[in-house]
Amino acid sequence: MKIGLLSDTHSFLDSRLFDYFKACDEVWHAGDLGDENILKELRNFKPVRLVFGNIDPVPMQKQLPEDLWFDCEGLTVWMTHIGGTPPHYNPRIRKLLTQKVPDIFICGHSHILKVMRDKNHNDLLYLNPGAAGNHGFHHIKTVLRFDIVSKDVKNMEVIELGKRGSICK
């Protein structure tokens, strides 16, 4: 299974994503889509898994989950928008991690790209793809692309989409 992972588009979807994610089986978006058009474009492109973010309009928040738990190639994945970072998860996430620990934890919100293992929580793989949109304090727009094969994450790639504010539609 080849995955394209992005977050924090904030109503801007770089057209190059369609090339970068062309070979992907699914696209996962960790919140802050920004508007309904991003949702429609992604759904028309590939099968998607999405959660809402804090800037998403109320109708989208009612349509999308805050937390999405699912299985992918034998790995348990938990995706949410606001999570913090290991070992400094936000209080809600810390509490939920005492009850159930996924193999992969995905969040957005910080606009800071981070891929790491959390040794304190069963070596879970923490993924934050950074921000793919033009709004925010990040300097470079980033997304992730990777494979999940037989309970293993392989071929992790960071894709840089250029400086924040650069328009490519």
N, C-alpha and C positions, 0 to 999 in steps of 0.2 A: 504494500500500500504506500503510495507516494503522497505526501501531504505538503500543502502550501499553507503556512501559518502567518497571519497578520493581525494587527490590532491598531486601534486609534487612527482610523482613516479620517475621522472628523469631516465627513462629507466630501472627501476627495479620494478618488480611486485612480491611481496612476495607470495609464493604459499599458505600460510595459509589464504589469503584473499578469496580463493575459498570456503573454509570451513566456514569462518565467514559470507560470503555473500550468502551462499547456499540457505537460505530461503528468500532472498531478491527478490522482484519483478523487481527492477531496480537497476542499479549501476550508480551513478553520479560521474563524475571526473571533478574537478575544475582547470584543466590545468597543464601544464608542464608534459605531459606524457613522453616525451623524444624521443621516436621513434615509428615507425609504428607498431612494434611487440606488444607493450603494447595495442595499439588501437585494433589490431586484436584479441588478447587474450581476452580482455574485451568484444568485440562484439560477439565472439564465446561463451562466458559464459552466458551473460544476456543481456536484452535490456539496452542500455546505453544512457546517455545524457552527452555530453562533450563540453568543450570549450578549445580553444588553450591557451597555456601559452607562456611566453616570451622566453623560451629556446627551444620551439618546432620548428622543421625544417619548412622552408617556405612551402613545399608541404602540410604539415599538417595544417599550418595556413590558407592555401587557402581552405582546405577541411572542417575545423571546424570553428564555429562562435567565435567571441570574447565575445559576450553577448548572452545568451540564456534565453529567457523569455518563461515560459510555465505554465500551470495550472496543479495542482496535487491535487485531492480530494477536489476541491473547494478553494485551496490556490494558489495565484500567486507567482511563484518562479522566481528569477533572479539569474543567475549564470554567473560569470565572473572570470578571474584569479586574476587580480590586483585590489584591492578595498580599501585597508586601513582597519581601524577598527573604530567603533563608539567611539567617535564623530569625529574622525580624518580620514574621508574618503579622498581618493585622489581627486584632483580637478575635474576630469572627472566624477567620481561617485557622488560627491556632487552636481554637476550641474544636472545630470540625476535624482537624488532623488528629485529635486525641481519640476520635471515634472511628475514623476510617482513613487509611493512607493510600493514595493512588500510586500507580507506577510512574505516571507523568502528571505533573501539575502545571497548568498553563494559566497565565494571567497577562494583563496589559496594564493600562493606566499610568504607569510611571514614565512612559516614553523612553525607557532605558533598556536597551538590548541586554539580555542576560541569559546564559545557558550554563547550568551547573547542577551538580549532584548535591542533595541534602542528606548528609550522613546521619543526621539526627532523626530522620523520618524514613527509615528503611531504604536509604539511598535513592529516594525518588528523584526523577529527572525534572528539574525546574526549568520552564521555558517562558521567557518574555521576549516576544519578537521586536520590541521597541515600538516605534510609531511609523506608520506608512503614509500618514497624511501630512498636510502642510501647516496645521495648527499645533502650536505647542512650543516648548523650549528646546527640543532636540535639534541637533544641527544636521544630522544625516538621517534620511528616511530608510528604515530597514524592515525586512521580512525574513522569515526562515523557510527553508525547504528541506525535507528529510524523508527517509523511508522507514517504515516499520515492517519488519520481516520476522516472523516466528518469535515473537516476544523480545525483539531487539530493535533498538533505534540505530539506524545507520545513515551514512552519507549526509550528515548535518551540514547545511550550507547557510551562510549569512549572505543575503543579497542586499546590496546597497542601491538605493534608488535615487541617489543624489542629494543635494542640499535641500533642507526644508525651504519651501517657497518656490522651488523650481517646478515649473508647470510642464507636464508631459501628458497630454490628453489625446 
